[in-house]
Amino acid sequence: MCGIYGFAGFKEDGLLDRMGRVIRHRGPDGQGQYVAPDGSPFAMGMQRLSIIDLEGGWQPVFNEDRSIAVCYNGETYNYVELRNELEAKGHRFTTHSDTECLVHGFEEWGIDGLLKRMNGMAAFCIYDVRKQEFYIGRDRCGQKPLYYHHGNGRFLFGSEAKSILQSQHVSAQPNVAAIDPYLTLRNVPEPQTMFAGIYKLPVAHYLHYKLRDNSLSIHRYWEVPLLDARTATYKSDAEYLEALEHVFYDAVKLCMRSDVPVGAYLSAGVDSSLTVAAMTKYSSNINTYSIGFDSPVDETPAARETAAFLGTKHHEIICQPEDFELLPKIVWHMDRPVGDALLIAFYKLAEGASKDLKVVLGGEGADEAFAGYSFQTVIGKVEKIRRMLPFAPALGSLAFQVTPHALLNKFFTFPADLGSQGKKRVIEFLSRYNSRDLNHNFNALRTLWSEDERRDAYSAEFKHLACDTWMAKEPDKDKNGPFLDRLCKLQYDEWLQDWALIRQDKNTMAHSLEYRLPFLDPRLIELAFTMPSHLKNDLKGDKIIERRLADKVFPPHIARRQKIPFYLPVEYFLDKPQFKRLVADTLNETAVKKRGYFDPKKITALVENMNRTREFVFCKQVVSLVILELWHQVFVDKAYRFDP
């Protein structure tokens, strides 16, 4: 585990050192650098966090004749199996590191063959000396980020955008076109970033760069497989449960391969609970960590109960009001605005775990594979009704208009009271359901800002930004898939990596902590997409087959525990001086006018509505604007300095 960086097509004194120094937190155990030996304008480097082969796994790593070099951020969990296969084919290894499998695998199978065999999380650069070309690639689900800039014959890449910004040729300018997607989704969907001219390599893709003509091409090597609903056949439920048990436990076992101790994040949910239960089969010394807020939605009592049942050494970390003061530093680590106060919780959780460990496992990825989100249930129900009564969604929106939002709370698994704004969102979703494609409906249900609200909040100069033309549509080739699987697949193209995983990667690596996710094992994902929908979400319950697996491990009160929505309850911090000061410093009239994107009167009214009603949606909208402004202050204004 580490951070990687590099550049091609030009030379700049001291750049490689600066690129590494600014992300030293990703790998404080050492540094490795590589400069093309033939004088070609190419250099790369890495900051190492030693996890596997502590003494011998230093990078860059080479093949036998040093014609291939690699710098690697991530872990290849199946490296033992790959190594055995490559040695049988005559390749000679000089380290015990998983990294060395990349150079020999590239020689043996090419870039596509290598990537399709790797099971793990990865962002890497492989340089071919003879051909004067290189490949940068990312893992299937995007757990490891990789940014790049290409312009005027110059190419730069890095695990974090701040490495690229170390070049005198790249400046931190806002990508104004990304503001509307950010407000809609609370993140910027790849390949765009909030930086003008800096992009993310999409998940399950690799980039091929040829130095001789400064050309690049980008290729996809994997995507979630969908069955054809018209011809799909299924095995028995018992066969799927047996297969899931085998693959899941093996995925956890692979994720525990390490030369340092491995712990886990543990919440009240079935995903992390199953992960820790599986870990206890392979180790009797597991440290677990939970985060809490001292509020009614706190998961810590339930997580504590699970830890006691499993016999782990459990630790609890509590977010305090003063932790809001960490947000500028967290935004610096994130590189991007992600409009969610949970960033604070992830940062604190990683900080606590890193005092004891270098590696933790977690449960992210299960909701995407096994349909564990409430919006999947809602859309599934609406779609079922629509197929029977085509005009039902529009009629439903009329019915909801006269239904008190307190009553609507009984029909939705919402983190807090639905409120007037949540009700408004549901009505808008239903009224336009038949006119949208599946991805637009998915985003409409989860957005905090409707298109009309965004347009109303913008200043006159930026009202044109409010639209949905930037939003991807579901590919036509997927429309014959089972409906629930189509909905789940959408999350692998944006939600998972740009929302869930990026929050964890940047905050764990801020504390030199590696985060591993067994539910992202490609074998498990592909298995899930061969299952019938009733084993995932039957519109009455979610993650059906996963809970059946939990029944084999836990007593019913743990295996069937009601889901506790995981969110940072901003409404419980509204009156605290730290939160008030943060809002006042970022959303005052002077600050809003300076940026120019929004109408100061509208933003003032929004803050007043939040304080008056304490509604969940208003709180979330305000936090999204606070984080957007902090991103500008940190990177554009350079009002804060966190460089090591």
C-alpha positions as CSV (number, residue, x, y, z in Angstrom):
1,M,0.0,0.0,0.0
2,C,1.3,3.4,-0.9
3,G,0.8,6.4,-3.1
4,I,2.2,6.6,-6.6
5,Y,3.0,9.5,-8.9
6,G,4.9,10.4,-12.1
7,F,5.2,12.4,-15.2
8,A,6.1,12.1,-18.9
9,G,6.8,14.2,-22.0
10,F,8.8,16.9,-20.1
11,K,11.3,17.4,-17.4
12,E,11.1,19.6,-14.3
13,D,13.7,19.9,-11.6
14,G,12.7,18.6,-8.2
15,L,9.2,17.7,-9.3
16,L,9.3,14.0,-8.4
17,D,10.5,14.8,-4.9
18,R,7.7,17.3,-4.5
19,M,5.0,14.9,-5.8
20,G,6.1,12.3,-3.2
21,R,6.5,14.7,-0.3
22,V,3.0,16.0,-0.5
23,I,1.4,12.6,-0.2
24,R,3.9,11.1,2.3
25,H,0.9,10.3,4.6
26,R,0.0,7.5,2.1
27,G,3.4,5.8,2.6
28,P,5.6,7.1,5.4
29,D,7.8,4.0,5.6
30,G,10.0,4.9,2.6
31,Q,10.2,6.2,-0.9
32,G,11.2,4.8,-4.3
33,Q,11.8,6.6,-7.6
34,Y,12.4,5.6,-11.2
35,V,13.8,7.7,-14.1
36,A,13.8,6.2,-17.6
37,P,17.4,4.9,-18.1
38,D,17.6,5.9,-21.8
39,G,17.0,9.6,-21.2
40,S,13.3,9.4,-22.2
41,P,11.2,12.0,-20.5
42,F,9.6,9.7,-18.0
43,A,9.8,9.4,-14.2
44,M,7.7,7.8,-11.5
45,G,7.8,7.3,-7.8
46,M,6.0,5.9,-4.8
47,Q,5.6,6.4,-1.0
48,R,5.5,3.0,0.7
49,L,3.4,1.7,3.5
50,S,5.0,-1.6,4.3
51,I,2.4,-4.4,4.5
52,I,3.7,-7.4,2.6
53,D,7.4,-8.4,2.4
54,L,8.5,-5.7,4.8
55,E,12.2,-6.0,4.1
56,G,12.2,-6.8,0.4
57,G,9.2,-5.2,-1.3
58,W,10.8,-1.9,-2.1
59,Q,9.7,-0.2,-5.3
60,P,10.2,0.2,-8.2
61,V,10.1,-3.5,-8.9
62,F,11.6,-4.9,-12.1
63,N,11.5,-8.0,-14.2
64,E,14.6,-10.1,-14.7
65,D,16.4,-7.9,-17.3
66,R,15.0,-4.6,-15.9
67,S,13.1,-3.8,-19.1
68,I,9.8,-3.6,-17.2
69,A,9.4,-1.5,-14.1
70,V,6.4,-0.9,-11.9
71,C,5.2,1.4,-9.1
72,Y,2.1,0.1,-7.4
73,N,-0.5,1.4,-4.9
74,G,-2.7,-1.4,-3.5
75,E,-2.7,-5.1,-2.7
76,T,-3.1,-8.1,-4.9
77,Y,-4.7,-10.5,-2.5
78,N,-4.2,-13.6,-4.8
79,Y,-0.5,-12.9,-5.3
80,V,0.5,-16.2,-3.9
81,E,-1.5,-18.1,-6.6
82,L,-0.3,-15.8,-9.4
83,R,3.3,-16.2,-8.3
84,N,3.0,-20.0,-8.3
85,E,1.6,-19.8,-11.8
86,L,4.2,-17.5,-13.1
87,E,7.1,-19.4,-11.5
88,A,5.8,-22.6,-13.2
89,K,6.1,-20.7,-16.5
90,G,9.8,-19.9,-15.8
91,H,9.6,-16.4,-14.3
92,R,12.2,-15.7,-11.5
93,F,11.2,-13.7,-8.5
94,T,13.6,-11.7,-6.4
95,T,11.2,-10.5,-3.7
96,H,8.2,-11.9,-1.8
97,S,6.1,-8.9,-2.6
98,D,2.7,-9.0,-4.4
99,T,4.1,-6.1,-6.5
100,E,6.5,-8.3,-8.4
101,C,3.5,-10.3,-9.8
102,L,2.7,-7.3,-11.9
103,V,5.9,-7.1,-13.9
104,H,6.0,-10.8,-14.6
105,G,2.3,-11.0,-15.2
106,F,2.5,-8.1,-17.7
107,E,5.2,-10.0,-19.5
108,E,3.3,-13.2,-19.6
109,W,-0.3,-12.1,-20.2
110,G,-0.2,-8.5,-21.4
111,I,-2.0,-5.7,-19.7
112,D,-5.5,-7.1,-20.2
113,G,-4.6,-10.6,-19.1
114,L,-2.9,-9.3,-16.0
115,L,-5.7,-7.0,-14.9
116,K,-8.3,-9.7,-15.4
117,R,-6.3,-12.1,-13.2
118,M,-5.7,-9.6,-10.3
119,N,-7.9,-9.9,-7.3
120,G,-7.5,-6.9,-5.1
121,M,-7.3,-3.1,-5.1
122,A,-4.9,-1.4,-7.4
123,A,-3.5,1.8,-9.0
124,F,-0.2,1.3,-10.8
125,C,2.1,2.4,-13.5
126,I,4.1,-0.2,-15.6
127,Y,6.8,1.2,-17.8
128,D,8.2,-0.7,-20.8
129,V,11.8,0.5,-21.5
130,R,12.1,-1.0,-24.9
131,K,8.8,0.4,-26.3
132,Q,9.1,3.7,-24.4
133,E,5.5,3.5,-23.3
134,F,3.6,2.9,-20.1
135,Y,0.3,1.8,-18.7
136,I,-1.5,3.1,-15.7
137,G,-4.5,1.1,-14.4
138,R,-7.1,0.9,-11.7
139,D,-8.9,-2.0,-10.0
140,R,-12.4,-3.1,-11.0
141,C,-14.3,-1.2,-8.4
142,G,-12.1,1.9,-7.9
143,Q,-11.0,1.5,-4.4
144,K,-7.6,3.0,-5.3
145,P,-7.9,6.5,-6.9
146,L,-5.7,7.6,-9.8
147,Y,-5.7,11.2,-11.2
148,Y,-4.0,12.5,-14.4
149,H,-3.4,15.7,-16.4
150,H,-2.7,15.8,-20.1
151,G,-1.9,18.9,-22.0
152,N,0.7,20.6,-24.2
153,G,2.6,17.4,-24.5
154,R,2.8,16.9,-20.7
155,F,1.3,14.0,-18.8
156,L,1.2,13.8,-15.0
157,F,-0.5,11.2,-12.8
158,G,-0.8,10.5,-9.0
159,S,-2.8,8.8,-6.3
160,E,-3.9,12.2,-5.2
161,A,-4.5,15.4,-7.3
162,K,-2.3,17.4,-5.0
163,S,0.8,15.5,-6.4
164,I,-0.1,16.8,-9.9
165,L,-0.5,20.3,-8.5
166,Q,3.2,20.3,-7.5
167,S,4.1,21.0,-11.2
168,Q,4.6,24.5,-12.2
169,H,2.6,23.7,-15.3
170,V,-0.6,22.8,-13.4
171,S,-2.6,25.2,-11.3
172,A,-5.6,24.7,-9.0
173,Q,-8.4,26.2,-11.0
174,P,-12.1,25.3,-10.4
175,N,-14.0,23.2,-12.9
176,V,-17.1,25.3,-12.9
177,A,-19.0,22.8,-15.0
178,A,-18.6,20.3,-12.1
179,I,-20.6,22.4,-9.6
180,D,-24.0,21.2,-10.8
181,P,-23.1,17.5,-10.7
182,Y,-21.6,18.1,-7.3
183,L,-24.8,19.7,-5.9
184,T,-26.9,16.9,-7.4
185,L,-24.9,14.0,-6.2
186,R,-22.7,15.6,-3.5
187,N,-19.7,14.3,-5.5
188,V,-18.2,14.9,-8.9
189,P,-18.6,11.8,-11.1
190,E,-15.5,10.5,-12.8
191,P,-13.7,11.2,-15.1
192,Q,-14.3,14.8,-14.1
193,T,-12.9,16.4,-10.9
194,M,-13.4,19.8,-9.3
195,F,-10.1,20.8,-10.8
196,A,-10.1,22.1,-14.3
197,G,-7.8,19.9,-16.4
198,I,-7.3,17.1,-13.9
199,Y,-9.2,13.9,-14.4
200,K,-9.7,10.5,-12.8
201,L,-8.9,7.4,-14.7
202,P,-12.3,5.5,-14.6
203,V,-12.7,2.3,-12.7
204,A,-11.9,-1.0,-14.4
205,H,-9.9,1.0,-17.1
206,Y,-6.3,1.3,-18.0
207,L,-4.5,4.1,-19.9
208,H,-1.8,3.4,-22.5
209,Y,0.7,6.2,-23.1
210,K,3.3,6.3,-25.9
211,L,6.2,8.6,-25.3
212,R,7.3,8.6,-28.9
213,D,4.2,10.6,-30.0
214,N,2.8,11.7,-26.7
215,S,-0.5,9.8,-27.5
216,L,-2.8,8.1,-25.0
217,S,-5.7,5.8,-25.2
218,I,-8.1,4.6,-22.5
219,H,-9.6,1.1,-22.4
220,R,-12.1,-0.8,-20.2
221,Y,-11.2,-4.3,-19.2
222,W,-14.1,-5.3,-17.0
223,E,-17.7,-4.5,-16.1
224,V,-20.4,-6.0,-13.9
225,P,-22.0,-8.8,-16.0
226,L,-25.7,-8.8,-16.5
227,L,-27.9,-11.8,-17.3
228,D,-30.6,-11.4,-20.0
229,A,-33.9,-11.5,-18.1
230,R,-35.6,-13.1,-21.0
231,T,-33.4,-16.2,-21.0
232,A,-31.9,-16.3,-17.5
233,T,-32.0,-19.6,-15.6
234,Y,-31.2,-19.9,-11.9
235,K,-29.9,-22.5,-9.5
236,S,-31.7,-23.4,-6.2
237,D,-31.5,-21.0,-3.3
238,A,-29.6,-23.6,-1.3
239,E,-26.9,-23.8,-4.0
240,Y,-26.5,-20.0,-4.0
241,L,-26.2,-19.9,-0.3
242,E,-23.5,-22.6,-0.3
243,A,-21.6,-20.8,-3.1
244,L,-21.8,-17.5,-1.2
245,E,-20.5,-19.0,2.0
246,H,-17.5,-20.5,0.2
247,V,-16.6,-17.4,-1.9
248,F,-17.2,-14.9,1.0
249,Y,-15.0,-16.8,3.5
250,D,-12.3,-17.2,1.0
251,A,-12.5,-13.5,0.1
252,V,-12.0,-12.6,3.8
253,K,-9.1,-15.1,4.1
254,L,-7.4,-13.5,1.1
255,C,-7.9,-10.0,2.5
256,M,-6.2,-11.1,5.7
257,R,-2.9,-11.9,3.9
258,S,-0.5,-9.5,5.5
259,D,2.9,-9.4,7.3
260,V,1.4,-7.0,9.9
261,P,-1.7,-7.5,12.1
262,V,-5.1,-7.0,10.6
263,G,-8.2,-5.5,12.4
264,A,-11.7,-4.4,11.2
265,Y,-14.2,-1.6,11.3
266,L,-17.4,-2.9,13.0
267,S,-20.8,-1.2,12.8
268,A,-24.3,-2.5,13.7
269,G,-24.8,-3.7,10.1
270,V,-24.8,-7.3,8.8
271,D,-21.9,-6.6,6.3
272,S,-19.2,-5.7,8.8
273,S,-20.5,-8.1,11.3
274,L,-20.2,-11.0,8.8
275,T,-16.8,-9.8,7.8
276,V,-15.5,-9.8,11.4
277,A,-17.2,-13.2,12.1
278,A,-15.3,-14.6,9.1
279,M,-12.0,-13.1,10.3
280,T,-12.4,-14.9,13.7
281,K,-12.1,-18.2,11.8
282,Y,-8.6,-17.3,10.8
283,S,-7.4,-15.4,13.8
284,S,-8.2,-15.3,17.5
285,N,-6.7,-11.8,18.0
286,I,-9.0,-9.3,16.2
287,N,-9.2,-5.6,17.1
288,T,-12.5,-3.9,16.0
289,Y,-13.4,-0.2,15.8
290,S,-16.7,1.6,15.8
291,I,-17.7,5.3,15.5
292,G,-20.5,7.0,17.4
293,F,-22.0,10.5,17.9
294,D,-23.7,10.3,21.3
295,S,-27.1,10.6,19.6
296,P,-30.2,8.5,19.2
297,V,-28.9,7.1,15.9
298,D,-25.7,5.9,17.4
299,E,-24.6,2.4,16.3
300,T,-22.1,1.9,19.0
301,P,-24.3,-0.1,21.5
302,A,-25.2,-2.6,18.8
303,A,-21.7,-2.9,17.5
304,R,-20.5,-3.4,21.1
305,E,-22.9,-6.3,21.4
306,T,-21.7,-7.9,18.2
307,A,-18.0,-7.5,19.3
308,A,-18.8,-9.1,22.6
309,F,-20.5,-12.1,20.9
310,L,-17.5,-12.5,18.5
311,G,-14.9,-12.0,21.2
312,T,-12.9,-9.2,19.6
313,K,-11.0,-6.5,21.4
314,H,-13.3,-3.6,20.7
315,H,-12.7,0.2,20.6
316,E,-15.2,3.0,20.3
317,I,-14.5,6.5,19.0
318,I,-17.0,9.3,19.5
319,C,-17.3,12.4,17.3
320,Q,-17.4,15.6,19.3
321,P,-18.5,19.1,18.3
322,E,-14.9,20.3,18.1
323,D,-14.3,17.7,15.3
324,F,-16.0,20.0,12.9
325,E,-12.8,22.1,13.1
326,L,-11.1,19.2,11.3
327,L,-13.0,19.8,8.1
328,P,-10.5,22.0,6.2
329,K,-7.8,19.4,6.8
330,I,-10.1,16.6,5.8
331,V,-11.0,18.4,2.6
332,W,-7.3,18.8,1.8
333,H,-6.9,15.1,2.2
334,M,-9.9,14.4,0.1
335,D,-8.7,16.5,-2.9
336,R,-12.3,16.9,-3.8
337,P,-15.5,18.2,-2.3
338,V,-17.7,15.3,-1.1
339,G,-20.7,16.9,0.5
340,D,-21.2,14.7,3.6
341,A,-20.4,15.4,7.2
342,L,-19.6,11.7,7.6
343,L,-16.1,12.6,6.3
344,I,-15.4,13.7,9.9
345,A,-16.5,10.3,11.2
346,F,-14.4,8.4,8.7
347,Y,-11.4,10.6,9.5
348,K,-11.8,10.0,13.3
349,L,-12.3,6.3,12.9
350,A,-9.2,5.9,10.8
351,E,-7.2,8.0,13.3
352,G,-8.3,5.7,16.1
353,A,-7.6,2.5,14.3
354,S,-4.2,3.7,13.0
355,K,-2.9,4.0,16.6
356,D,-2.9,0.2,16.8
357,L,-2.8,-1.1,13.2
358,K,-1.8,-0.6,9.6
359,V,-4.6,-2.7,8.0
360,V,-8.3,-2.9,8.7
361,L,-11.2,-4.7,6.8
362,G,-14.6,-3.3,6.3
363,G,-18.1,-4.2,4.9
364,E,-18.5,-1.7,2.0
365,G,-19.6,-3.1,-1.3
366,A,-22.3,-5.5,0.0
367,D,-25.1,-3.0,-0.5
368,E,-24.2,-2.6,-4.1
369,A,-24.0,-6.4,-4.8
370,F,-27.0,-7.5,-2.6
371,A,-29.3,-4.5,-3.0
372,G,-29.1,-3.2,0.6
373,Y,-30.1,0.5,0.0
374,S,-33.5,1.8,0.7
375,F,-33.8,3.6,-2.6
376,Q,-33.4,0.2,-4.4
377,T,-36.5,-1.0,-2.5
378,V,-38.4,2.2,-3.3
379,I,-37.6,2.2,-7.0
380,G,-38.4,-1.6,-7.1
381,K,-41.8,-1.0,-5.6
382,V,-42.6,1.9,-7.9
383,E,-41.4,0.0,-11.0
384,K,-43.6,-3.0,-10.0
385,I,-46.6,-0.8,-9.7
386,R,-45.8,1.0,-12.9
387,R,-45.8,-2.2,-14.9
388,M,-49.3,-3.0,-13.6
389,L,-50.6,0.6,-13.8
390,P,-48.5,2.8,-16.1
391,F,-49.8,6.0,-14.7
392,A,-49.6,5.0,-11.0
393,P,-46.4,6.9,-10.2
394,A,-47.9,10.2,-11.3
395,L,-51.1,9.4,-9.3
396,G,-49.0,8.5,-6.4
397,S,-47.3,11.9,-6.4
398,L,-50.7,13.5,-6.1
399,A,-51.6,11.2,-3.1
400,F,-48.3,12.0,-1.4
401,Q,-49.0,15.7,-1.7
402,V,-51.8,15.4,0.8
403,T,-50.1,12.9,3.1
404,P,-48.4,14.3,6.2
405,H,-44.6,13.8,6.0
406,A,-44.7,12.2,9.5
407,L,-46.8,9.4,8.0
408,L,-44.5,9.1,5.0
409,N,-41.6,8.3,7.4
410,K,-43.3,4.9,7.9
411,F,-42.8,4.0,4.2
412,F,-39.2,5.0,3.9
413,T,-36.0,4.0,5.6
414,F,-34.6,7.5,6.0
415,P,-31.8,8.5,8.3
416,A,-33.9,11.2,10.0
417,D,-37.4,12.6,9.8
418,L,-38.4,13.0,6.1
419,G,-39.5,16.6,6.7
420,S,-41.1,18.9,4.2
421,Q,-38.1,18.9,1.9
422,G,-37.9,15.1,1.9
423,K,-41.6,14.9,1.1
424,K,-41.1,17.4,-1.7
425,R,-38.3,15.2,-3.1
426,V,-40.5,12.1,-3.1
427,I,-43.3,13.9,-4.9
428,E,-41.0,15.2,-7.6
429,F,-39.5,11.7,-8.0
430,L,-42.9,10.1,-8.6
431,S,-44.3,12.8,-10.8
432,R,-41.5,12.5,-13.4
433,Y,-40.8,8.8,-12.9
434,N,-42.2,7.7,-16.3
435,S,-40.3,10.3,-18.2
436,R,-36.8,9.5,-16.9
437,D,-34.4,6.7,-17.6
438,L,-33.3,4.4,-14.7
439,N,-30.1,6.3,-13.8
440,H,-32.0,9.6,-13.7
441,N,-34.6,8.1,-11.4
442,F,-31.9,6.7,-9.2
443,N,-30.3,10.1,-8.9
444,A,-33.6,11.9,-8.5
445,L,-34.5,9.8,-5.5
446,R,-31.2,10.3,-3.7
447,T,-30.4,14.0,-4.6
448,L,-30.5,16.8,-2.0
449,W,-31.0,19.5,-4.6
450,S,-33.6,19.2,-7.3
451,E,-32.9,21.0,-10.6
452,D,-35.3,23.8,-9.7
453,E,-33.7,24.3,-6.3
454,R,-30.2,24.5,-7.9
455,R,-31.4,27.0,-10.4
456,D,-33.0,29.1,-7.7
457,A,-29.8,29.0,-5.5
458,Y,-27.4,30.0,-8.4
459,S,-26.6,33.7,-9.0
460,A,-27.9,35.1,-12.3
461,E,-24.5,34.4,-14.0
462,F,-24.6,30.7,-13.2
463,K,-28.3,29.7,-13.5
464,H,-27.5,28.1,-16.8
465,L,-25.6,25.4,-14.9
466,A,-28.8,23.8,-13.6
467,C,-29.5,20.9,-15.9
468,D,-29.2,17.1,-16.2
469,T,-27.5,16.8,-19.6
470,W,-24.3,16.0,-17.9
471,M,-25.9,12.9,-16.2
472,A,-25.1,9.5,-17.8
473,K,-28.0,7.4,-19.0
474,E,-28.2,3.6,-18.6
475,P,-26.6,1.9,-21.5
476,D,-29.0,0.4,-24.0
477,K,-27.1,-2.9,-23.8
478,D,-28.1,-3.3,-20.1
479,K,-31.8,-2.8,-20.6
480,N,-32.6,-6.5,-21.1
481,G,-31.1,-7.3,-17.7
482,P,-33.2,-8.1,-14.6
483,F,-34.5,-4.8,-13.2
484,L,-32.9,-5.0,-9.8
485,D,-29.5,-6.0,-11.3
486,R,-29.7,-3.1,-13.7
487,L,-30.3,-0.8,-10.8
488,C,-27.4,-2.3,-8.8
489,K,-25.0,-2.1,-11.7
490,L,-25.5,1.6,-12.0
491,Q,-23.8,2.1,-8.7
492,Y,-20.5,0.5,-9.9
493,D,-20.2,3.3,-12.5
494,E,-20.4,6.2,-10.1
495,W,-21.9,5.8,-6.7
496,L,-19.5,3.2,-5.3
497,Q,-16.1,4.8,-6.2
498,D,-17.1,8.5,-6.2
499,W,-19.2,8.4,-3.1
500,A,-18.5,5.4,-0.8
501,L,-14.9,4.3,-1.5
502,I,-13.3,7.7,-2.0
503,R,-14.4,8.8,1.5
504,Q,-12.7,5.7,3.0
505,D,-9.5,5.7,0.9
506,K,-8.6,9.3,1.5
507,N,-9.4,9.2,5.2
508,T,-7.7,5.9,6.0
509,M,-4.6,6.9,3.9
510,A,-4.5,10.3,5.7
511,H,-3.5,8.2,8.7
512,S,-1.3,5.6,6.8
513,L,-4.0,3.0,7.3
514,E,-4.9,0.4,4.6
515,Y,-8.5,-0.5,4.2
516,R,-9.5,-3.8,2.6
517,L,-13.0,-4.8,1.4
518,P,-13.9,-8.5,0.9
519,F,-17.2,-7.7,-0.7
520,L,-15.4,-6.2,-3.6
521,D,-13.9,-9.5,-4.5
522,P,-14.8,-9.9,-8.2
523,R,-15.8,-13.5,-7.7
524,L,-18.4,-12.4,-5.1
525,I,-19.7,-9.6,-7.3
526,E,-20.1,-11.8,-10.3
527,L,-21.8,-14.5,-8.2
528,A,-24.3,-11.9,-6.9
529,F,-25.3,-10.9,-10.4
530,T,-26.2,-14.5,-11.2
531,M,-28.7,-14.7,-8.4
532,P,-32.4,-14.2,-8.7
533,S,-33.7,-10.9,-7.3
534,H,-35.6,-12.5,-4.5
535,L,-32.3,-13.5,-2.9
536,K,-31.2,-9.9,-2.8
537,N,-34.2,-7.6,-2.3
538,D,-37.7,-9.0,-2.3
539,L,-39.3,-5.5,-1.7
540,K,-40.0,-6.5,1.9
541,G,-36.4,-7.0,3.0
542,D,-32.9,-6.4,1.7
543,K,-29.7,-8.5,1.4
544,I,-31.8,-11.6,1.8
545,I,-29.1,-14.2,1.1
546,E,-26.5,-12.3,3.1
547,R,-28.9,-12.4,6.2
548,R,-29.4,-16.1,5.7
549,L,-25.6,-16.5,5.9
550,A,-25.7,-14.4,9.1
551,D,-28.3,-16.8,10.5
552,K,-25.6,-19.5,10.5
553,V,-23.3,-17.3,12.6
554,F,-25.3,-15.1,14.9
555,P,-28.4,-15.3,17.1
556,P,-31.5,-13.8,15.6
557,H,-31.3,-10.5,17.5
558,I,-28.0,-9.8,15.8
559,A,-28.5,-11.5,12.4
560,R,-31.9,-9.9,11.9
561,R,-31.1,-6.6,13.6
562,Q,-33.1,-3.7,12.1
563,K,-30.9,-1.6,9.9
564,I,-29.6,1.6,11.6
565,P,-28.9,4.3,9.0
566,F,-25.3,5.4,9.2
567,Y,-25.1,9.2,9.0
568,L,-23.6,12.1,11.0
569,P,-26.6,13.7,12.7
570,V,-25.9,17.3,11.9
571,E,-29.1,18.4,13.6
572,Y,-27.6,17.4,16.9
573,F,-24.7,19.8,16.4
574,L,-26.6,22.9,15.1
575,D,-26.3,24.8,18.3
576,K,-22.7,24.0,19.0
577,P,-20.4,27.0,18.5
578,Q,-17.9,25.0,16.4
579,F,-20.6,24.2,13.8
580,K,-22.1,27.7,13.9
581,R,-18.7,29.2,13.4
582,L,-17.9,26.9,10.4
583,V,-21.2,27.9,8.7
584,A,-20.7,31.6,9.5
585,D,-17.1,31.6,8.1
586,T,-18.0,29.8,4.8
587,L,-21.5,30.9,3.9
588,N,-21.6,34.6,5.0
589,E,-22.7,37.1,2.5
590,T,-19.1,38.3,1.7
591,A,-17.8,34.8,1.1
592,V,-20.8,33.8,-1.1
593,K,-20.4,37.0,-3.2
594,K,-16.7,36.5,-3.5
595,R,-17.2,33.1,-5.1
596,G,-20.0,34.3,-7.2
597,Y,-21.8,31.0,-7.9
598,F,-24.8,31.5,-5.6
599,D,-27.3,34.2,-4.7
600,P,-26.3,35.4,-1.2
601,K,-29.9,36.0,-0.2
602,K,-30.9,32.4,-1.1
603,I,-28.0,30.9,0.9
604,T,-28.9,33.1,3.9
605,A,-32.5,31.9,3.7
606,L,-31.3,28.3,3.4
607,V,-29.2,28.6,6.6
608,E,-32.1,30.2,8.4
609,N,-34.5,27.4,7.3
610,M,-32.0,24.9,8.6
611,N,-31.7,26.5,12.0
612,R,-35.5,27.0,12.2
613,T,-36.7,23.6,11.1
614,R,-33.6,21.4,11.8
615,E,-34.8,19.3,8.8
616,F,-32.5,16.6,7.5
617,V,-32.4,17.9,3.9
618,F,-31.7,21.5,4.9
619,C,-28.8,20.3,7.1
620,K,-27.4,18.2,4.3
621,Q,-27.7,21.0,1.8
622,V,-25.9,23.5,4.0
623,V,-23.1,21.0,4.7
624,S,-22.6,20.4,1.0
625,L,-22.2,24.1,0.4
626,V,-19.8,24.4,3.4
627,I,-17.6,21.7,2.0
628,L,-17.6,23.2,-1.5
629,E,-16.5,26.5,-0.1
630,L,-13.8,24.9,2.0
631,W,-12.5,23.1,-1.1
632,H,-12.1,26.6,-2.8
633,Q,-10.4,28.0,0.3
634,V,-8.0,25.1,0.6
635,F,-7.0,24.6,-3.0
636,V,-7.8,27.8,-4.9
637,D,-7.3,30.5,-2.3
638,K,-4.6,28.5,-0.4
639,A,-6.0,29.9,2.8
640,Y,-4.9,26.7,4.6
641,R,-1.5,24.9,4.5
642,F,-1.3,21.3,5.4
643,D,1.8,20.3,3.4
644,P,4.3,18.2,5.3
